[in-house]
Amino acid sequence: MNQVVSGESQVDAQIVRNSKQFHQLLIARNSIRYILTTLVIAIHGFFIGGIAFYNEWFGQPYKENSIIPNGIYFTVLVIILMVLLEFVYILLSEKKIQKLQDKVVSEVINND
Amino acid sequence: MTRPNLAIISCLSFLLAVFSKVANANQKITEAAATSHELNLTAVIVFCLFVILTLMISYWASQYTNSSSSFYTAGGNITSAQNGTAIAGDFMSAASFLGISGLIFSVGFDGLILAVGALSGWPVMLFIMSERVRNLGRYTFTDVVTYRLQKKPIRSVAILGSISVTLLYLIAQLVGAGKLIELLFGLPYEYAVVAVGVLVIIYVTLGGMLATTWVQIVKALLLLLGVSLMSILILMLSEFNIESIFEKAVEVHPRAEKILQPGSLFSDPVQAITIGVSMMFGLLGLPHILMRLFTVPNMNSARKSIFYASGLMGYFYLITILIGFASIAFVMSEPDYFTESQLIGGTNMAAVHLSHAVGGSLLMGFISAVAFATILAVVAGLIVAGSATISHDLYAEMLCNGAPDLEKELRITKFSAVILCGIGVLLGIVFQHQNVAFIAVMPLVIAASVNFPILLLAMYWKKFSTRGAVAGGLVGFVSSISLIIMGPKVWVSIIGASEALFPYDYPALFTLPAALLTMIIVSKFDKSESAEMDRKAFDRQVVAAELGTSVSAPVNH
C-alpha cells in the first residue's frame, strides 16, 4: 500500500506546491543543480573521452623542457574543478537559495 | 561489570593473544625492509593505540546508543564537519590509498582514471542527491524510495540491492584486509580476518553509528596525516622539484615515458568509459555512504558534509598522484623491495614500501597500522548499513508494517550486525584463495544499476511508478550480475575459458541505461490505479524534499 497521506498535510503540501514562492525556489534550485551536474558530467566526460580517444595529447609535455605531461595537469585541474563547483553550489545555496526557502517557510507555511 | 566493559576487556585479551602471535609469526616484510622488529613494533604500537582509542570511543558511544535512531544515525546529531570527515574516511579506503598508488606504480597514468572516477561522483551526490535524500529518508536509502512508491514491492528490490552491495563490499574488504594484515603484520590470514570481525562487532554493537562515525573520523585524520607526512618527505628528498620525480620515474620504469601517457591499462576506449561510469554512478547508490546523510540534523548540514568530504578527498587524491609517481621513482630502483623481480607483497604495497623509502621503519609502521585501521573503519560502516537494512527495512518496515516493538528492533539490529559480521568473516576465510577482484567490481556496478536509478527517478520523475521501479531494478540487478560473470574477471580468470563472453569488467555503461530504460518504459505504460497513487503523492514529496519541514515530512528526524 502507498504511504497514507493525512488530509491536512495533503492540503498543506498542495498549497505550498502551488505557491509562487515555492515555484521560484524549485526553479532556482533545480536550475543550479542541473547546470552544475551537466558541467560535472561534461568535465568527467572530457577527461574519460580524452583518455579514450586523444591519449597522445594527454602524454605530451605541457611545456618545453618539462617532462610532466598535459594529462597530469588536466587531472589536477579536474580534481580542483570538482571541488570548486561544489563550493559554488554551497555558496549559491546559502546566499541565494536559502533566502528563497526562508521566504516559502515564512510567507506560505507560517501564514497558512 | 557492565556489558560494554566486559566486551572491551574480552576484546583487549583477544587482541593481546593475536599480537603475541604477531611477535612470533614469520614476517614476510622482513625480506623487504631488513628492519622487521622495528617495523612491527612501530606498527603494532600505533595499531594498539588506535584500537584502545576506538574501544574507548565505543564505550563512550554505548552510553548514548539506546534506541534505533541513535544506533542507525547517531540520533542525527553529528555535525557537518564530523560527518564530512567520516564520509571521506568511508571512501578513502585501503583500496583507494594502496590500490590507486599501486596502479600508478605498475602502469602509470591510467591509475589516475580511478582517482578522478572516485571523486567525480561526489559533486553529483551534492547537487542532486544530498538534500533530497536527507529530507525524504530516515535511516536508510530505501526510506527515500518508499516515500511515495508502494512500500513492500519497492522495499524488496531496494533491500536486494542494498544487501548484495553491502555483503559483496564486505567480503572484498575482509579478503583484502586478511591479505594486507597477513603481509604487513605477519599475522595468519584467519586470525587477521577474525580480529577485524571481533573489533568491528564491538564497535558496532556497543556504539552503533556514533562509534562508527568517530572511529572513521580518527582513521581519516590519521590517514591524512600519514599521506601528508609522506608527501612532505617526498618533496624534501626531491628538493621540492616535482619535475625530478617524474624524470626519475620515467628513467627507472620499464615502460619509460609510456607511464606518462594513458592507454596502458585500458587500451579499449569503451573500457575506460565504462569504468568511469561505474565509479561515478556507483558511488551514488552505495548504502553505507547514503546512510551517512541521515546522521546530520538537517539538509544544510548534509550539503556541507558532502562538501567537506569532497575537499578532504580532493586533497587525498592529489597526494595519491604524487605518491604513485614517487613510488616509481623511489621504490622501483631499490632492489631491496623486490624478490624474484616482483615487488614484495605485490604492486598494492608500493605506497607502503615508499613510506619505508622516505621515512624509514617508523613511517612504514605508522602507514601499515593506518592501512589496517582503514579497513576496520570501513567494515564497521558497512556492518551498520547492512544491519539497518535487515532490522529497519526488513523487520520494522516490511514485517511489522512500520510499527515495530522498538526494543526488539534494537536487539535485532545488534543481532544482525553480529550475524552479518560472522557471515562476512566466514566468507572472507572461504574466499581467501580465490581471485576476488570480481567481488570488488560487483558492489559499484550493482549500486549504479539498481540503487542509483531507482533513487534518481523516485526523487525527480513524477511519472515513475512502483512497477517501473521493480522491473528496472530487477533488470539492473540481473544484467549486472550476468555481465560480470560473463566478463573477463570471472569467465576467463576464474572459470578458465579462453575468451570472455562479454568483453568488459565493469558493465555499468550497459546495465545502468538498461535499468533506466526499463523503468521509464514500464512506468510510461503503467496505467494502474497504484501508479496513479504513486504519481499523486509526487507533489507532496517534492515539498518535503525541498523544504524538509513538518508540513509534509513523514518522519521527524
Interface residues (C-beta under 8 A of the other chain):
Chain A: M1 N2 Q3 V5 S9 Q10 D12 A13 Q14 V16 R17 F22 L25 L26 R29 I32 R33 L36 T37 V40 I41 I43 H44 F47 I48 G49 I51 A52 F53 N55 E56 F58 G59 S66 I67 I68 P69 G71 I72 T75 V76 V78 I79 I80 M82 V83 L85 E86 F87 Y89 I90 S93 E94 Q98 Q101 V104 V105 I109
Chain B: F109 D110 L112 I113 A115 V116 G117 L119 S120 W122 P123 V124 L126 F127 I128 T146 Y147 R148 L149 Q150 K151 I242 E243 F246 E247 V250 E257 K258 L260 Q261 P262 G263 F266 P269 V270 A272 I273 G276 M280 N300 R303 K304 I306 F307 S310 G311 G314 Y317 L318 I321 S530 M533 D534 A537 D539 R540 V542 V543 A544 E546 L547 T549 V551 S552 P554
